[in-house]
Amino acid sequence: MSSDSGSAGLFREMEDGFAAYAASKAALNMAVRHMAAELKRKDDDTILLCMHPGEVATDMANVQLPWEVQGIITPEESVTKMIQVIKSKGIQHSGTFWTYENKEPLLDLTKQTPHEIGVPFETLIAFWELIVD
């Protein structure tokens, strides 16, 4: 289970105290990408996905945060939606990162303003150039 906190493209400066958590999720995301690529080279049809479950009402979500968390969902809703996403993916998606809403977070950055996602505009442009090159 990954998290959008581990996405370099979705970095949010207000996530105080999340450095270790974000680093572990970023490492997981990279490990999944590498493992998926290796499996594809070996003609293995195993599908590996990184999933952001959403802001889920768990003990972790109950900690005091210095920002307001929007859109908290139940664990049941998160799991139900993630299962739908997983069922919709094929081998061509192996090694990719998805939200419980079936969105690729980095690609969705281009559809929002820098203010909405808390990322400097220059960073968005740099990531967009990486995607289209």
RAUR-V965425 format. One record per residue. PHI is phi in whole degrees, -180 to 180 (NA if undefined). PSI is psi in whole degrees, 0 to 359 (* if undefined). Layout:
phi=PHI psi=PSI
phi=PHI psi=PSI
This chain:
phi=NA psi=123
phi=-98 psi=200
phi=-165 psi=151
phi=-68 psi=345
phi=-65 psi=339
phi=-93 psi=6
phi=-95 psi=121
phi=-62 psi=328
phi=-73 psi=342
phi=-112 psi=22
phi=-55 psi=131
phi=-124 psi=121
phi=-66 psi=342
phi=-84 psi=0
phi=-83 psi=63
phi=-60 psi=139
phi=81 psi=5
phi=-104 psi=9
phi=-59 psi=309
phi=-66 psi=317
phi=-61 psi=311
phi=-63 psi=318
phi=-63 psi=320
phi=-67 psi=323
phi=-72 psi=323
phi=-64 psi=319
phi=-63 psi=318
phi=-61 psi=314
phi=-58 psi=315
phi=-69 psi=320
phi=-61 psi=317
phi=-64 psi=318
phi=-60 psi=314
phi=-66 psi=315
phi=-63 psi=319
phi=-63 psi=317
phi=-63 psi=318
phi=-63 psi=316
phi=-63 psi=320
phi=-62 psi=319
phi=-63 psi=333
phi=-93 psi=12
phi=56 psi=34
phi=-92 psi=128
phi=-88 psi=13
phi=-65 psi=134
phi=-105 psi=122
phi=-111 psi=128
phi=-128 psi=146
phi=-96 psi=133
phi=-126 psi=130
phi=-95 psi=118
phi=-78 psi=354
phi=95 psi=182
phi=-87 psi=99
phi=-101 psi=139
phi=-73 psi=84
phi=-127 psi=179
phi=-59 psi=323
phi=-63 psi=324
phi=-74 psi=346
phi=-88 psi=358
phi=-70 psi=156
phi=-73 psi=117
phi=-111 psi=146
phi=-80 psi=15
phi=-143 psi=162
phi=-88 psi=128
phi=-89 psi=127
phi=-101 psi=148
phi=69 psi=39
phi=-67 psi=134
phi=-118 psi=165
phi=-78 psi=157
phi=-57 psi=321
phi=-62 psi=317
phi=-64 psi=317
phi=-60 psi=310
phi=-64 psi=316
phi=-58 psi=314
phi=-70 psi=322
phi=-65 psi=322
phi=-61 psi=319
phi=-62 psi=317
phi=-63 psi=312
phi=-59 psi=316
phi=-64 psi=336
phi=-86 psi=356
phi=-101 psi=145
phi=-117 psi=185
phi=-58 psi=330
phi=-65 psi=343
phi=-95 psi=354
phi=-58 psi=133
phi=89 psi=8
phi=-104 psi=167
phi=-116 psi=126
phi=-131 psi=153
phi=-94 psi=167
phi=-62 psi=344
phi=-94 psi=12
phi=65 psi=40
phi=-118 psi=146
phi=-90 psi=110
phi=-54 psi=315
phi=-64 psi=319
phi=-67 psi=327
phi=-71 psi=344
phi=-59 psi=329
phi=-74 psi=349
phi=-102 psi=5
phi=-127 psi=162
phi=-82 psi=156
phi=-56 psi=324
phi=-63 psi=319
phi=-65 psi=329
phi=-109 psi=356
phi=72 psi=25
phi=-117 psi=134
phi=-58 psi=144
phi=-57 psi=321
phi=-61 psi=324
phi=-67 psi=319
phi=-60 psi=315
phi=-63 psi=317
phi=-61 psi=316
phi=-68 psi=321
phi=-62 psi=317
phi=-63 psi=324
phi=-65 psi=321
phi=-69 psi=316
phi=-85 psi=346
phi=-79 psi=*
